[in-house]
Amino acid sequence: MSLEPNDIQRDVDIQVILLILADELENPSLSDIREIAVDSMYMDYFAFQTMVKRLFDTGLLMRSVRKGETRLDAEGHPIESIDLSPEGIIVLNQLRGELAVGVRQFLYERIASKRSGKDRAQIKSHYHLRPEGQYCVELSFEEAPYEDFRIQLLVRDESAAQRLCHRWRSEVSKYYFPILKILLEENPSTEKTKEED
């Protein structure tokens, strides 16, 4: 199966977008790059994963843990930063101007927004007593201008509600990313159950 010229150009454009983000964002993690790349509506999560793997495999992108890195992933390890290799810089310099003006404008606006701090994640949690006597706990993880995650839980007592709120605010990465991983994971046994219903 051969790729059509439009498919090849789209693949190149996606790779250029990823190289621009790795170059322009300050000390970016893979999730920083993914967030803006997928928001561009130029690629979905799976295209992102495919192309970023290709960039690592061809040596145009590199990953490393910076000395003194304080950000941690869901497993408590320091987050890897993504950088362009010398070859990646050459390729980006050659292809940057080939990307559509509208896409470049979107990228640079989002990069500027991130640099100014307007794009920072907000971790929110609160609870209230319902008429039935249960406490409704609402937990959210928001990244402007989008809301990424919101969940409501019902608990019987106020101390449980307070505990949930405190844990969410103090250890969001411990819960948020594993929940997403579980929900997005492809599981053949689950798929079979769905088909049987």
Accessible surface in RSA format (square Angstrom, percent):
REM  Atomic radii and reference values for relative SASA: ProtOr
REM  Chains: A
REM  Algorithm: Lee & Richards
REM  Probe-radius: 1.40
REM  Slices: 20
REM RES _ NUM      All-atoms   Total-Side   Main-Chain    Non-polar    All polar
REM                ABS   REL    ABS   REL    ABS   REL    ABS   REL    ABS   REL
RES MET A   1   232.50 120.4 140.95  93.3  91.55 218.0 117.46  99.9 115.04 152.4
RES SER A   2    97.48  82.4  74.17  99.0  23.32  53.7  49.81 106.1  47.67  66.8
RES LEU A   3    92.11  51.3  74.21  53.1  17.91  45.0  74.78  52.5  17.33  46.6
RES GLU A   4   109.12  62.6 108.24  81.9   0.88   2.1  40.70  78.7  68.42  55.9
RES PRO A   5   103.37  75.3  96.43  87.9   6.95  25.3  99.35  82.0   4.03  25.0
RES ASN A   6   124.97  86.2 118.37 114.4   6.61  15.9  27.13  65.3  97.84  94.6
RES ASP A   7    62.93  44.1  60.86  60.6   2.07   4.9  10.10  23.8  52.83  52.7
RES ILE A   8    89.05  50.7  88.35  65.8   0.70   1.7  89.00  64.1   0.05   0.1
RES GLN A   9    87.96  49.2  86.69  63.4   1.27   3.0  41.08  87.4  46.88  35.6
RES ARG A  10   104.68  44.0 102.80  52.4   1.88   4.5  39.99  54.7  64.69  39.2
RES ASP A  11    27.28  19.1  27.28  27.1   0.00   0.0   4.56  10.7  22.72  22.7
RES VAL A  12    47.79  31.4  46.95  42.5   0.83   2.0  47.75  41.5   0.03   0.1
RES ASP A  13    14.82  10.4  14.82  14.8   0.00   0.0   0.00   0.0  14.82  14.8
RES ILE A  14     5.00   2.8   5.00   3.7   0.00   0.0   5.00   3.6   0.00   0.0
RES GLN A  15    29.82  16.7  29.82  21.8   0.00   0.0   6.87  14.6  22.95  17.4
RES VAL A  16     3.30   2.2   3.30   3.0   0.00   0.0   3.30   2.9   0.00   0.0
RES ILE A  17     0.00   0.0   0.00   0.0   0.00   0.0   0.00   0.0   0.00   0.0
RES LEU A  18     0.04   0.0   0.00   0.0   0.04   0.1   0.00   0.0   0.04   0.1
RES LEU A  19     1.23   0.7   1.23   0.9   0.00   0.0   1.23   0.9   0.00   0.0
RES ILE A  20     0.00   0.0   0.00   0.0   0.00   0.0   0.00   0.0   0.00   0.0
RES LEU A  21     0.00   0.0   0.00   0.0   0.00   0.0   0.00   0.0   0.00   0.0
RES ALA A  22     6.19   5.7   0.00   0.0   6.19  14.1   0.00   0.0   6.19  16.4
RES ASP A  23    65.66  46.0  40.05  39.9  25.61  60.6   3.42   8.0  62.24  62.1
RES GLU A  24    43.08  24.7  37.87  28.7   5.21  12.4   2.53   4.9  40.55  33.1
RES LEU A  25    12.74   7.1   6.21   4.4   6.53  16.4   6.21   4.4   6.53  17.6
RES GLU A  26   152.23  87.4 126.51  95.7  25.72  61.2  50.98  98.6 101.25  82.7
RES ASN A  27    48.57  33.5  40.73  39.4   7.84  18.9  12.97  31.2  35.60  34.4
RES PRO A  28     3.30   2.4   2.77   2.5   0.53   1.9   3.30   2.7   0.00   0.0
RES SER A  29     5.03   4.2   5.03   6.7   0.00   0.0   2.84   6.0   2.19   3.1
RES LEU A  30    41.53  23.1  39.85  28.5   1.68   4.2  39.85  28.0   1.68   4.5
RES SER A  31    43.94  37.1  38.53  51.4   5.41  12.5  20.68  44.0  23.27  32.6
RES ASP A  32    28.57  20.0  28.13  28.0   0.44   1.0   1.25   2.9  27.33  27.3
RES ILE A  33     0.05   0.0   0.05   0.0   0.00   0.0   0.05   0.0   0.00   0.0
RES ARG A  34    65.25  27.4  65.25  33.3   0.00   0.0   6.86   9.4  58.39  35.4
RES GLU A  35    35.04  20.1  24.18  18.3  10.86  25.9  30.69  59.4   4.35   3.6
RES ILE A  36     0.00   0.0   0.00   0.0   0.00   0.0   0.00   0.0   0.00   0.0
RES ALA A  37     0.00   0.0   0.00   0.0   0.00   0.0   0.00   0.0   0.00   0.0
RES VAL A  38    46.05  30.3  43.65  39.5   2.40   5.8  43.65  37.9   2.40   6.5
RES ASP A  39    34.30  24.0  24.70  24.6   9.61  22.7   4.18   9.8  30.12  30.0
RES SER A  40    21.83  18.4   1.54   2.1  20.29  46.7   1.90   4.0  19.93  27.9
RES MET A  41   168.80  87.4 139.80  92.5  29.00  69.0 117.94 100.3  50.86  67.4
RES TYR A  42    45.76  21.4  44.98  25.6   0.78   2.0  27.60  20.7  18.17  22.4
RES MET A  43    11.74   6.1   0.00   0.0  11.74  27.9   7.66   6.5   4.08   5.4
RES ASP A  44    82.89  58.1  76.12  75.8   6.77  16.0  38.32  90.2  44.57  44.4
RES TYR A  45    89.22  41.7  87.13  49.6   2.09   5.4  55.37  41.6  33.85  41.7
RES PHE A  46   133.16  66.6 131.31  81.3   1.86   4.8 132.45  80.3   0.72   2.0
RES ALA A  47    28.83  26.5  21.30  32.9   7.53  17.1  27.40  38.6   1.43   3.8
RES PHE A  48     0.00   0.0   0.00   0.0   0.00   0.0   0.00   0.0   0.00   0.0
RES GLN A  49    66.49  37.2  62.79  45.9   3.71   8.8  20.04  42.6  46.46  35.2
RES THR A  50    72.48  51.6  64.03  64.9   8.45  20.1  44.48  59.7  28.00  42.3
RES MET A  51     9.59   5.0   9.59   6.3   0.00   0.0   9.59   8.1   0.00   0.0
RES VAL A  52     6.15   4.0   6.15   5.6   0.00   0.0   6.15   5.3   0.00   0.0
RES LYS A  53   123.33  60.2 121.57  74.6   1.76   4.2  93.53  84.2  29.80  31.7
RES ARG A  54    95.63  40.2  92.10  46.9   3.53   8.4  33.80  46.2  61.83  37.5
RES LEU A  55     0.26   0.1   0.26   0.2   0.00   0.0   0.26   0.2   0.00   0.0
RES PHE A  56    36.24  18.1  20.45  12.7  15.80  41.1  20.65  12.5  15.59  44.6
RES ASP A  57   100.17  70.2  61.73  61.4  38.44  90.9  30.28  71.3  69.90  69.7
RES THR A  58    85.30  60.7  53.82  54.6  31.48  75.0  62.06  83.4  23.24  35.1
RES GLY A  59    32.06  39.5   0.00   N/A  32.06  39.5  28.93  79.4   3.13   7.0
RES LEU A  60    26.54  14.8  26.54  19.0   0.00   0.0  26.54  18.6   0.00   0.0
RES LEU A  61     4.09   2.3   0.01   0.0   4.09  10.3   0.01   0.0   4.09  11.0
RES MET A  62    88.95  46.1  84.07  55.6   4.89  11.6  59.53  50.6  29.42  39.0
RES ARG A  63   111.31  46.7  87.40  44.6  23.91  56.9  26.85  36.7  84.45  51.2
RES SER A  64    54.03  45.7  47.39  63.2   6.64  15.3  43.24  92.1  10.79  15.1
RES VAL A  65    78.31  51.5  51.73  46.8  26.58  64.0  51.73  44.9  26.58  72.1
RES ARG A  66    86.14  36.2  78.80  40.2   7.33  17.5  43.31  59.2  42.82  26.0
RES LYS A  67   213.96 104.4 174.36 107.0  39.61  94.3 127.44 114.7  86.52  92.2
RES GLY A  68    66.99  82.6   0.00   N/A  66.99  82.6  42.35 116.2  24.64  55.2
RES GLU A  69    30.09  17.3   6.61   5.0  23.47  55.9   6.68  12.9  23.40  19.1
RES THR A  70   120.23  85.5  97.52  98.9  22.71  54.1  75.72 101.7  44.51  67.3
RES ARG A  71    80.35  33.7  73.17  37.3   7.17  17.1  63.27  86.5  17.08  10.4
RES LEU A  72    91.13  50.8  77.54  55.5  13.60  34.2  77.54  54.5  13.60  36.6
RES ASP A  73    54.07  37.9  48.11  47.9   5.95  14.1  27.40  64.5  26.66  26.6
RES ALA A  74    32.67  30.0  15.53  24.0  17.15  39.0  15.53  21.9  17.15  45.4
RES GLU A  75   128.29  73.7  96.91  73.3  31.38  74.7  47.76  92.4  80.53  65.7
RES GLY A  76    43.23  53.3   0.00   N/A  43.23  53.3  23.40  64.2  19.83  44.4
RES HIS A  77   100.22  54.8  99.82  69.4   0.40   1.0  65.95  68.0  34.27  39.9
RES PRO A  78    57.11  41.6  51.46  46.9   5.65  20.5  51.46  42.5   5.65  35.1
RES ILE A  79    38.31  21.8  35.68  26.6   2.64   6.4  38.31  27.6   0.00   0.0
RES GLU A  80    70.69  40.6  65.10  49.3   5.59  13.3  18.29  35.4  52.40  42.8
RES SER A  81     0.00   0.0   0.00   0.0   0.00   0.0   0.00   0.0   0.00   0.0
RES ILE A  82     1.00   0.6   1.00   0.7   0.00   0.0   1.00   0.7   0.00   0.0
RES ASP A  83    38.09  26.7  37.18  37.0   0.90   2.1  12.17  28.6  25.92  25.8
RES LEU A  84    18.09  10.1   4.88   3.5  13.20  33.2   4.88   3.4  13.20  35.5
RES SER A  85     4.27   3.6   4.27   5.7   0.00   0.0   4.27   9.1   0.00   0.0
RES PRO A  86    92.24  67.2  88.60  80.8   3.64  13.2  90.74  74.9   1.50   9.3
RES GLU A  87    99.11  56.9  98.70  74.7   0.41   1.0  48.03  92.9  51.08  41.7
RES GLY A  88     0.00   0.0   0.00   N/A   0.00   0.0   0.00   0.0   0.00   0.0
RES ILE A  89    83.30  47.4  83.08  61.9   0.21   0.5  83.30  60.0   0.00   0.0
RES ILE A  90   101.80  57.9  99.70  74.3   2.10   5.1 101.57  73.1   0.23   0.6
RES VAL A  91    41.08  27.0  41.08  37.2   0.00   0.0  41.08  35.7   0.00   0.0
RES LEU A  92     1.90   1.1   1.90   1.4   0.00   0.0   1.90   1.3   0.00   0.0
RES ASN A  93   100.05  69.0  71.99  69.6  28.06  67.6  26.44  63.6  73.60  71.1
RES GLN A  94   128.12  71.6 101.27  74.0  26.85  63.9  38.92  82.8  89.20  67.7
RES LEU A  95    55.20  30.7  55.19  39.5   0.02   0.0  55.19  38.8   0.02   0.0
RES ARG A  96    57.08  24.0  57.08  29.1   0.00   0.0  34.53  47.2  22.54  13.7
RES GLY A  97    60.63  74.8   0.00   N/A  60.63  74.8  33.98  93.2  26.65  59.7
RES GLU A  98   122.10  70.1  96.54  73.0  25.56  60.9  22.11  42.8 100.00  81.6
RES LEU A  99     4.16   2.3   0.69   0.5   3.47   8.7   1.22   0.9   2.94   7.9
RES ALA A 100    58.16  53.5  43.75  67.5  14.41  32.8  55.28  77.9   2.88   7.6
RES VAL A 101   104.22  68.6 100.57  91.0   3.65   8.8 100.57  87.4   3.65   9.9
RES GLY A 102    50.07  61.7   0.00   N/A  50.07  61.7  36.65 100.6  13.42  30.1
RES VAL A 103    24.48  16.1  20.88  18.9   3.60   8.7  24.01  20.9   0.47   1.3
RES ARG A 104    53.88  22.6  53.88  27.5   0.00   0.0   6.58   9.0  47.31  28.7
RES GLN A 105   104.78  58.6  97.82  71.5   6.96  16.6  31.42  66.9  73.37  55.6
RES PHE A 106    57.46  28.7  54.76  33.9   2.70   7.0  56.96  34.5   0.49   1.4
RES LEU A 107     0.00   0.0   0.00   0.0   0.00   0.0   0.00   0.0   0.00   0.0
RES TYR A 108    75.47  35.2  70.80  40.3   4.67  12.2  67.63  50.8   7.84   9.7
RES GLU A 109   102.65  58.9  93.18  70.5   9.47  22.5  45.69  88.4  56.96  46.5
RES ARG A 110    19.51   8.2  19.43   9.9   0.08   0.2  18.83  25.7   0.68   0.4
RES ILE A 111     2.02   1.2   2.02   1.5   0.00   0.0   2.02   1.5   0.00   0.0
RES ALA A 112    56.83  52.2  51.01  78.7   5.82  13.2  53.33  75.1   3.50   9.3
RES SER A 113    28.62  24.2  23.76  31.7   4.86  11.2  19.09  40.7   9.53  13.4
RES LYS A 114    45.48  22.2  35.11  21.5  10.37  24.7  26.84  24.2  18.63  19.8
RES ARG A 115   140.23  58.9 104.87  53.5  35.36  84.2  51.17  69.9  89.06  54.0
RES SER A 116    73.12  61.8  33.49  44.7  39.62  91.3  45.18  96.2  27.94  39.1
RES GLY A 117    18.58  22.9   0.00   N/A  18.58  22.9   5.32  14.6  13.26  29.7
RES LYS A 118   153.51  74.9 134.97  82.8  18.53  44.1  87.54  78.8  65.97  70.3
RES ASP A 119     3.34   2.3   2.87   2.9   0.48   1.1   1.07   2.5   2.27   2.3
RES ARG A 120   172.68  72.5 161.10  82.1  11.57  27.6  63.09  86.2 109.58  66.4
RES ALA A 121    45.66  42.0  20.21  31.2  25.45  57.9  20.21  28.5  25.45  67.4
RES GLN A 122    96.95  54.2  93.33  68.2   3.63   8.6  28.15  59.9  68.81  52.2
RES ILE A 123    64.08  36.5  41.66  31.0  22.42  54.0  41.66  30.0  22.42  60.8
RES LYS A 124    93.29  45.5  89.69  55.0   3.60   8.6  53.45  48.1  39.84  42.4
RES SER A 125    16.55  14.0   0.00   0.0  16.55  38.1   0.05   0.1  16.49  23.1
RES HIS A 126    96.87  52.9  92.33  64.2   4.54  11.6  70.04  72.2  26.83  31.2
RES TYR A 127    63.89  29.8  42.71  24.3  21.18  55.1  30.81  23.2  33.08  40.8
RES HIS A 128    93.46  51.1  87.67  60.9   5.79  14.8  70.30  72.5  23.16  26.9
RES LEU A 129   105.59  58.8  80.53  57.6  25.05  63.0  80.53  56.6  25.05  67.4
RES ARG A 130    81.60  34.3  78.34  39.9   3.26   7.8   8.09  11.1  73.51  44.6
RES PRO A 131   137.24 100.0  92.23  84.1  45.00 163.6 107.23  88.5  30.01 186.5
RES GLU A 132   114.89  66.0  75.89  57.4  39.00  92.9  62.78 121.4  52.11  42.5
RES GLY A 133    42.26  52.1   0.00   N/A  42.26  52.1  28.31  77.7  13.96  31.3
RES GLN A 134    63.17  35.3  63.17  46.2   0.00   0.0  13.97  29.7  49.20  37.3
RES TYR A 135    36.00  16.8  36.00  20.5   0.00   0.0  12.45   9.4  23.55  29.0
RES CYS A 136     5.15   3.9   4.84   5.4   0.31   0.7   0.03   0.1   5.12   5.5
RES VAL A 137     0.00   0.0   0.00   0.0   0.00   0.0   0.00   0.0   0.00   0.0
RES GLU A 138    24.18  13.9  23.12  17.5   1.05   2.5   2.13   4.1  22.04  18.0
RES LEU A 139     9.09   5.1   9.09   6.5   0.00   0.0   9.09   6.4   0.00   0.0
RES SER A 140     3.55   3.0   3.30   4.4   0.24   0.6   0.55   1.2   2.99   4.2
RES PHE A 141    20.22  10.1  20.22  12.5   0.00   0.0  20.22  12.3   0.00   0.0
RES GLU A 142    30.09  17.3  29.72  22.5   0.37   0.9   8.69  16.8  21.40  17.5
RES GLU A 143    28.68  16.5  28.05  21.2   0.63   1.5   2.20   4.3  26.48  21.6
RES ALA A 144    44.38  40.8  35.50  54.8   8.89  20.2  41.11  57.9   3.27   8.7
RES PRO A 145    95.79  69.8  59.88  54.6  35.91 130.6  69.07  57.0  26.72 166.1
RES TYR A 146   106.74  49.8  99.64  56.7   7.09  18.5  77.83  58.5  28.91  35.6
RES GLU A 147    90.24  51.8  58.53  44.3  31.71  75.5  25.84  50.0  64.40  52.6
RES ASP A 148    67.13  47.0  35.07  34.9  32.07  75.8  11.55  27.2  55.58  55.4
RES PHE A 149    24.19  12.1  19.15  11.9   5.04  13.1  23.89  14.5   0.30   0.8
RES ARG A 150   112.37  47.2  81.73  41.7  30.64  73.0  38.35  52.4  74.02  44.9
RES ILE A 151    57.99  33.0  53.15  39.6   4.84  11.7  57.99  41.8   0.00   0.0
RES GLN A 152   107.73  60.2  83.00  60.7  24.72  58.9  19.65  41.8  88.07  66.8
RES LEU A 153    61.72  34.4  57.99  41.5   3.73   9.4  61.70  43.3   0.02   0.1
RES LEU A 154    88.85  49.5  58.59  41.9  30.26  76.1  58.64  41.2  30.22  81.3
RES VAL A 155    27.36  18.0  22.02  19.9   5.34  12.9  27.36  23.8   0.00   0.0
RES ARG A 156   206.71  86.8 187.47  95.6  19.24  45.8  63.27  86.5 143.45  86.9
RES ASP A 157    70.64  49.5  68.67  68.3   1.96   4.6  37.60  88.5  33.04  33.0
RES GLU A 158    74.35  42.7  71.99  54.5   2.36   5.6  14.16  27.4  60.19  49.1
RES SER A 159    63.39  53.6  57.06  76.2   6.33  14.6  41.17  87.7  22.22  31.1
RES ALA A 160    16.61  15.3  15.85  24.5   0.76   1.7  16.09  22.7   0.52   1.4
RES ALA A 161     0.00   0.0   0.00   0.0   0.00   0.0   0.00   0.0   0.00   0.0
RES GLN A 162    93.56  52.3  88.50  64.7   5.07  12.1  27.18  57.9  66.38  50.3
RES ARG A 163   118.35  49.7 113.58  57.9   4.77  11.4  46.76  63.9  71.60  43.4
RES LEU A 164    52.41  29.2  50.95  36.4   1.46   3.7  51.28  36.0   1.13   3.0
RES CYS A 165     4.89   3.7   4.89   5.5   0.00   0.0   4.19  10.6   0.70   0.8
RES HIS A 166   110.92  60.6 110.92  77.1   0.00   0.0  68.31  70.4  42.60  49.6
RES ARG A 167   114.43  48.0 114.43  58.3   0.00   0.0  16.28  22.2  98.15  59.5
RES TRP A 168     8.04   3.2   7.13   3.5   0.91   2.1   7.61   4.1   0.43   0.7
RES ARG A 169   122.42  51.4 104.89  53.5  17.53  41.7  42.47  58.0  79.95  48.5
RES SER A 170    68.05  57.5  30.07  40.1  37.99  87.5  36.60  77.9  31.46  44.1
RES GLU A 171    66.43  38.1  60.28  45.6   6.15  14.6  26.91  52.1  39.52  32.3
RES VAL A 172    16.16  10.6  14.62  13.2   1.54   3.7  14.62  12.7   1.54   4.2
RES SER A 173    35.52  30.0  34.93  46.6   0.59   1.4  13.18  28.1  22.34  31.3
RES LYS A 174   111.33  54.3 103.29  63.4   8.03  19.1  62.95  56.7  48.38  51.5
RES TYR A 175    68.43  31.9  66.18  37.7   2.24   5.8  58.56  44.0   9.87  12.2
RES TYR A 176    12.65   5.9  12.65   7.2   0.00   0.0   3.07   2.3   9.58  11.8
RES PHE A 177    79.21  39.6  75.60  46.8   3.61   9.4  76.12  46.2   3.09   8.8
RES PRO A 178    44.58  32.5  41.56  37.9   3.02  11.0  44.52  36.8   0.05   0.3
RES ILE A 179    54.63  31.1  53.75  40.0   0.88   2.1  54.60  39.3   0.02   0.1
RES LEU A 180    54.15  30.2  54.15  38.7   0.00   0.0  54.15  38.0   0.00   0.0
RES LYS A 181   133.31  65.0 124.30  76.3   9.02  21.5  86.40  77.8  46.92  50.0
RES ILE A 182   125.21  71.3 114.50  85.3  10.71  25.8 114.79  82.7  10.43  28.3
RES LEU A 183   125.91  70.1  95.69  68.5  30.22  76.0  98.45  69.1  27.46  73.9
RES LEU A 184   122.18  68.0  99.66  71.3  22.52  56.6 102.62  72.1  19.56  52.6
RES GLU A 185   104.06  59.7  80.19  60.7  23.87  56.8  31.56  61.0  72.50  59.2
RES GLU A 186   144.56  83.0 122.55  92.7  22.01  52.4  53.01 102.5  91.55  74.7
RES ASN A 187    59.97  41.4  57.29  55.4   2.68   6.5  10.64  25.6  49.34  47.7
RES PRO A 188   103.85  75.7  97.02  88.4   6.83  24.8 102.77  84.8   1.08   6.7
RES SER A 189    71.16  60.1  62.62  83.6   8.54  19.7  52.37 111.5  18.79  26.3
RES THR A 190    69.86  49.7  65.13  66.0   4.73  11.3  53.40  71.7  16.46  24.9
RES GLU A 191    82.75  47.5  82.61  62.5   0.14   0.3  31.14  60.2  51.61  42.1
RES LYS A 192   136.09  66.4 135.05  82.9   1.03   2.5  78.58  70.7  57.51  61.3
RES THR A 193    77.04  54.8  76.64  77.7   0.41   1.0  54.09  72.6  22.96  34.7
RES LYS A 194   138.99  67.8 124.04  76.1  14.96  35.6  75.75  68.2  63.24  67.4
RES GLU A 195   144.66  83.1 109.82  83.1  34.84  83.0  51.72 100.0  92.94  75.9
RES GLU A 196   140.99  80.9 103.91  78.6  37.08  88.3  49.27  95.3  91.72  74.9
RES ASP A 197   148.58 104.1  86.76  86.4  61.81 146.2  49.15 115.7  99.43  99.2
END  Absolute sums over single chains surface
CHAIN  1 A    12758.9      10620.3       2138.6       7139.1       5619.8
END  Absolute sums over all chains
TOTAL         12758.9      10620.3       2138.6       7139.1       5619.8
